[in-house]
């Protein structure tokens, strides 16, 4: 996939054309994924980890978008919370991404592949809860 590849959304009209960069699809899919209960984190690389330490949120982290001749393929790399039903959460992620992309871009996605790369074992401590 080349750096400048854009996804053409509409045919040329008298007003112009609409193209969407793959990075936009990554951000939409990333936000849609983190909205799902049971998703602990997204897998990133060293660079995105450093960027997040300086306060900038990397919304496209853990998302890979591939533009093919037949359509758009999205790979999602997630860390899930311990004790949740992985197939149910994966299906909710797929549904939420597909719905968000349909609403915002009118794109039909060919595949959304969920890759579970880890399980978060720590229990999050709620405020006001005693630690005995």
Secondary structure per residue as TSV (DSSP state, phi and psi in degrees):
chain	resnum	aa	ss	phi	psi
A	1	X	-	360.0	128.7
A	2	X	-	-80.9	160.3
A	3	X	T	-62.9	-36.4
A	4	X	T	-96.8	13.4
A	5	X	-	-71.3	130.2
A	6	X	E	-121.0	150.8
A	7	X	E	-96.0	117.8
A	8	X	E	-77.1	124.0
A	9	X	-	-97.0	-37.3
A	10	X	S	-132.1	157.8
A	11	X	-	-72.6	157.2
A	12	X	-	-60.0	134.0
A	13	X	B	-130.6	-177.6
A	14	X	T	-69.7	-15.3
A	15	X	T	-91.8	-20.2
A	16	X	B	130.5	-168.6
A	17	X	-	-121.2	159.2
A	18	X	-	-117.5	126.1
A	19	X	E	-130.0	145.5
A	20	X	E	-122.8	129.1
A	21	X	E	-74.7	146.5
A	22	X	H	-58.2	-28.7
A	23	X	H	-62.6	-32.0
A	24	X	H	-66.6	-42.0
A	25	X	H	-64.0	-38.9
A	26	X	H	-60.4	-45.0
A	27	X	H	-65.5	-44.9
A	28	X	H	-61.5	-45.2
A	29	X	H	-66.1	-37.7
A	30	X	H	-64.4	-44.5
A	31	X	H	-66.6	-42.0
A	32	X	H	-62.8	-33.5
A	33	X	H	-70.7	-44.5
A	34	X	H	-71.0	-13.4
A	35	X	T	-73.0	-18.0
A	36	X	S	-82.5	131.0
A	37	X	T	-66.8	135.8
A	38	X	T	105.9	-15.0
A	39	X	E	-87.0	116.7
A	40	X	E	-85.4	-44.4
A	41	X	E	-160.3	169.7
A	42	X	E	-111.7	145.7
A	43	X	-	-77.2	133.1
A	44	X	-	-127.9	-176.3
A	45	X	-	-107.9	-177.4
A	46	X	H	-60.5	-42.8
A	47	X	H	-62.8	-43.7
A	48	X	H	-68.4	-31.1
A	49	X	H	-65.8	-41.3
A	50	X	H	-65.8	-43.2
A	51	X	H	-60.7	-41.9
A	52	X	H	-67.9	-30.4
A	53	X	H	-65.3	-28.2
A	54	X	T	-89.4	8.5
A	55	X	T	99.1	-5.7
A	56	X	-	-92.2	126.9
A	57	X	-	-80.8	127.7
A	58	X	-	-96.9	92.2
A	59	X	T	-70.6	-23.5
A	60	X	T	-89.4	5.0
A	61	X	T	-64.1	134.3
A	62	X	T	83.8	7.2
A	63	X	E	-120.1	133.3
A	64	X	E	-123.7	124.6
A	65	X	E	-110.6	129.4
A	66	X	E	-122.5	123.8
A	67	X	E	-94.5	118.1
A	68	X	-	-116.0	176.1
A	69	X	S	-65.0	-30.3
A	70	X	S	-93.9	-12.4
A	71	X	-	155.7	-159.8
A	72	X	E	-106.2	131.0
A	73	X	E	-116.1	129.0
A	74	X	E	-117.9	129.6
A	75	X	E	-110.9	129.2
A	76	X	E	-118.0	126.5
A	77	X	E	-111.8	111.9
A	78	X	E	-126.7	155.4
A	79	X	E	-110.6	125.6
A	80	X	E	-105.1	157.4
A	81	X	E	-71.7	149.3
A	82	X	T	-69.0	138.5
A	83	X	T	95.5	-0.4
A	84	X	S	-96.1	161.4
A	85	X	-	-83.0	108.8
A	86	X	H	-59.5	-46.2
A	87	X	H	-61.3	-37.5
A	88	X	H	-67.1	-45.1
A	89	X	H	-66.1	-40.5
A	90	X	H	-61.3	-41.9
A	91	X	H	-67.4	-38.0
A	92	X	H	-63.8	-38.7
A	93	X	H	-62.2	-48.4
A	94	X	H	-59.2	-45.4
A	95	X	H	-64.1	-44.1
A	96	X	H	-66.3	-41.3
A	97	X	H	-63.8	-47.9
A	98	X	H	-59.2	-43.2
A	99	X	H	-67.2	-44.0
A	100	X	H	-63.3	-43.3
A	101	X	H	-69.0	-34.8
A	102	X	H	-66.5	-43.2
A	103	X	H	-67.5	-40.3
A	104	X	H	-90.6	-29.7
A	105	X	H	-124.9	-11.3
A	106	X	-	61.8	27.5
A	107	X	-	-94.2	138.5
A	108	X	-	-93.6	128.1
A	109	X	-	-96.8	133.8
A	110	X	S	-72.3	-50.5
A	111	X	E	-141.6	143.9
A	112	X	E	-127.6	107.1
A	113	X	E	-100.5	127.8
A	114	X	E	-102.7	125.3
A	115	X	E	-115.4	112.6
A	116	X	E	-86.2	112.1
A	117	X	E	-104.0	-0.1
A	118	X	E	-177.2	167.7
A	119	X	E	-128.5	128.6
A	120	X	E	-83.8	115.7
A	121	X	-	-88.4	-26.2
A	122	X	-	-68.0	142.4
A	123	X	-	-91.0	133.4
A	124	X	-	-78.1	131.4
A	125	X	-	-89.9	124.7
A	126	X	-	-78.3	150.5
A	127	X	T	-64.7	139.0
A	128	X	T	88.1	-8.1
A	129	X	-	-86.8	134.0
A	130	X	-	-81.1	147.4
A	131	X	-	-111.0	89.3
A	132	X	-	-100.8	360.0
